[in-house]
Amino acid sequence: MSTLPSAIGLPPPASLLRLLQLSDSAFPTGAYAFSDGLETLTTRGEVRSAADLTAFLQGQLAHGWGPQDAPACALAWGADVGTLAELDALLDDLKLVQGPREASTRIGASLRRAALHLWPEVGATLPPTRHHAVTFGALAGALGVSRPDAVTAYVSSWLLGRATSATRLMRLGGLDAQRCASQCAVAAQTCIDAALSATPGDLAGFTPLLDLAASEQPGLDSRLFQT
């Protein structure tokens, strides 16, 4: 894996501005349409309160999404074509349920398409990628963002995105959802630190309850989210 300099010659402030745009919930990736199984858990009454949501988020950072996608993002930063393909293949294997696996690749494709539309100059330096985490990390490297900043932005984007999803699924106001996210600061930082020191062999995850919830999502009587 090689270390990329600022691939398009941007000074750090400009690169950081692009990273903030890339990780913003309004960036057109379609990520807002997916709940990572949270909709099923709220429908079944297993996540009902702010405390439940905090526990869900912390559990995902420690055992589910965090050990899979965060290190994939970190390892994709500055990686060569072979490493990126390996990371995509690993995520194919680790994401056991079809819905979340396909969501990851759909969001990755949308992220790539939107980014190349806005910043066509990165197209010459960006190798092929498929999953969201891999695409985000590779894009951040191509935009000249530092690796720690890229991973921090990626984890923050996921955490705040799930907290926002909860406001649509639960009797939970925006401020309470943000408080849940803020209570996950230690878990999020631990996730970031682990991702930055990870190797491809460290990608893991064990969330059988969430896998079952995600697989049951298509059978819900009514749905706000796709998965």
C-alpha positions, 0 to 999 in steps of 0.5 A: 500500500502506497502513501498518496500525497495531495493527488490534485495539489490542493492546500490542506484547507481546501482539501478539508473543505472537500472532505466535509462536503464528501461526508455531509449527510446532504451529499447525494449518495442515497445513504439516508435511505438505509437504516442498517437494520435499525428500522426492524429493531425499532418496529419490534420494540427492541430499540425504544428509548434514547438509552437503547439507541445509544447502546445500539450505536456503541455496539455497532461501533465496537462489534459490527459496522466499526470493525468492518467499514472503518478499517476498510476506509482507513486501508483504502486511503492511498491503497493500490488497485490490488489492495482496494480489490481485496478490501472490496472482496473482504466486505463482500464476505463479511456482510452476510445479509444481502440487503446491507451488502447491496446497500454498501455497494449502491452507496459506494457507486453513488458516492463515486459518481457524485464525487467525480461529477464535482471533482473530475480531476480526481478521475485520473488518480482514482482506482476502481472501488465498489463498497462505500467504505473503500470508495470513501477512503480512496476518494479522501486520499485522492483529494489530499485529505490526511488519513486520520481526518478521512477516517474521523469524518467517515465514522462521524458521518455514519454515527450522525447518520444513524442518529438522524435515522432514529428521529424518523423511527422513534419518538426522539427529537433531534437534540436527544438523538444528537445527545445519544451520538455525543455519548458515543464519543469514546466508542467512536474514538476507539473505533477510529484508533483501531481502524488506523492501526488495522491490517486487512486481516483485522476486518471482522464483525459479529452482530447476529441480532442485527443480521437477523433484523436486516434480513427481516426488513423486507417483510415489515408491513410498512417501511421508511428505509430500504434496509 
